[in-house]
C-alpha cells in the first residue's frame, strides 16, 4: 500500500489526465468521478514499482481505459435508457464542450483513443502503439483517418 504523500503526488500529477480520459470515454461527469476514485484507489492499493514517471503515467492511462471499458460493458448500463431520452427533452449542453471536442467525441472509439492520446496527452505514435497494444503503422493509419473524419465533420479543407 502506498503512503498518503505518494497518493497526493499522484493525484496532483495525473488527475487531469485521468479525468479527461474518462470524459472522452464516458461523456458523463458522474461516471468520470466514479472511475477517477476507482483508478486512484487501485493506485494506492497496488504494489507495482514503476521504472520512471512515464511508466507510471502509462499505468494510469491503461488502468483508466480498462476501468472505463468495464463500466461501459456493465449489463445494467447497456440495458437502461438515459433520463433525458425517457423524458424526450434534450439535455442542456455542457459549456466546456466546444465544436472540436464534440467532433472528437463523435469519432468511433478506436479513432477517439489515438486522437486523445496524441493531441491531448502528447504521446507519439510508437508510444500510443505500446499503450494500446497496436502496431505503430496502425496508429499512424488511425491518426490519418481520424484527421480526415474531423476535417469532414468540421468543414475543413486541404491536407493540413
C-alpha positions in Angstrom: 0.0 0.0 0.0 1.3 3.5 -0.9 1.7 6.3 1.5 -0.6 9.4 1.7 2.3 11.5 0.3 2.6 9.2 -2.8 -1.2 9.3 -3.3 -1.3 13.1 -3.1 1.6 13.5 -5.5 -0.1 11.1 -8.0 -3.4 12.9 -7.8 -1.7 16.2 -8.3 0.3 14.9 -11.3 -2.3 12.6 -13.0 -5.8 13.9 -12.0 -6.2 16.0 -15.2 -5.2 13.1 -17.4 -7.5 10.6 -15.7 -10.5 13.0 -15.8 -10.0 14.0 -19.4 -9.6 10.4 -20.5 -12.8 9.4 -18.6 -14.7 12.2 -20.2 -13.5 11.1 -23.6 -14.8 7.6 -22.9 -17.8 8.1 -20.8 -19.1 11.6 -21.7 -20.5 11.9 -18.3 -19.2 13.7 -15.2 -20.8 11.4 -12.6 -19.3 8.3 -14.1 -16.0 10.2 -14.5 -15.9 10.9 -10.8 -16.6 7.2 -10.0 -13.8 6.0 -12.3 -11.4 8.7 -11.0 -11.9 7.3 -7.5 -11.5 3.7 -8.7 -8.3 4.4 -10.5 -6.6 6.2 -7.6 -7.8 3.6 -5.1 -6.2 0.9 -7.4 -3.0 3.0 -7.4 -2.9 3.3 -3.6 -3.5 -0.5 -3.2 -1.2 -1.7 -5.9 2.4 -2.7 -5.1 3.8 -2.1 -8.6 7.2 -0.5 -8.6 7.4 1.9 -11.6 10.6 2.3 -13.6 10.0 6.1 -14.1 7.3 8.7 -14.4 6.5 7.7 -18.0 5.9 4.1 -16.8 3.7 5.4 -14.0 1.7 7.7 -16.4 1.3 4.8 -18.9 -0.1 2.7 -16.0 -2.6 5.4 -15.1 -3.8 5.6 -18.7 -4.1 1.9 -19.1 -5.9 1.4 -15.9 -8.3 4.3 -16.7 -9.1 3.0 -20.1 -9.8 -0.5 -18.7 -12.0 0.8 -15.9 -14.0 2.9 -18.4 -14.4 -0.1 -20.7 -15.5 -2.2 -17.8 -18.1 0.4 -16.8 -19.4 0.6 -20.4 -19.6 -3.2 -20.6 -21.7 -3.3 -17.4 -25.1 -5.1 -18.0 -27.2 -2.5 -16.3 -25.6 0.3 -18.2 -26.3 -1.3 -21.5 -29.9 -2.0 -20.6 -31.0 1.3 -19.4 -32.2 4.5 -21.1 -30.9 7.9 -20.0 -33.4 10.0 -18.2 -33.1 12.7 -20.9 -34.3 10.2 -23.6 -37.1 8.9 -21.4 -38.5 12.4 -20.9 -37.9 13.3 -24.5 -36.2 16.5 -23.8 -32.8 17.5 -24.9 -30.2 17.8 -22.2 -28.6 21.2 -21.7 -25.2 21.4 -23.4 -22.1 21.3 -21.3 -20.5 24.8 -21.8 -16.9 23.3 -21.9 -17.7 21.1 -24.9 -16.8 23.1 -27.9 -17.3 22.1 -31.6 -13.9 20.4 -31.9 -14.3 18.3 -28.7 -17.8 17.3 -29.8 -16.4 16.2 -33.2 -13.6 14.2 -31.5 -16.2 12.6 -29.1 -18.3 11.6 -32.1 -15.5 9.6 -33.6 -15.6 5.8 -33.3 -13.7 4.6 -30.2 -10.5 3.4 -31.9 -10.0 6.8 -33.5 -11.0 8.7 -30.4 -8.3 6.8 -28.4 -5.4 7.7 -30.7 -6.6 11.3 -31.2 -6.9 11.8 -27.4 -3.5 10.3 -26.6 -1.7 12.1 -29.5 -3.2 15.6 -29.3 -4.3 15.9 -25.7 -1.6 13.8 -23.9 1.2 14.4 -26.4 2.2 10.8 -27.0 4.0 9.8 -30.2 2.6 7.0 -32.4 5.1 4.4 -31.1 4.2 5.2 -27.5 0.5 5.0 -28.4 1.1 1.7 -30.1 2.7 0.4 -27.0 -0.1 1.7 -24.7 -2.9 0.3 -26.8 -1.2 -2.8 -28.0 -1.3 -1.8 -31.6 1.2 -1.8 -34.4 2.9 1.7 -35.0 1.7 1.7 -38.6 -1.8 1.0 -37.4 -1.6 4.0 -35.1 -0.4 6.2 -38.0 -3.3 5.0 -40.1 -5.8 5.6 -37.4 -4.5 9.2 -36.9 -4.6 9.9 -40.6 -8.2 8.6 -40.9 -9.3 10.4 -37.8 -7.9 13.7 -39.1 -9.9 13.1 -42.3 -13.1 12.4 -40.4 -12.6 15.5 -38.3 -11.9 17.6 -41.3 -15.1 16.4 -42.9 -17.2 17.0 -39.7 -15.7 20.4 -39.1 -15.8 21.5 -42.7 -12.1 21.9 -43.1 -10.2 21.9 -46.4 -6.9 20.7 -47.7 -4.3 18.3 -46.3 -3.4 20.2 -43.1 
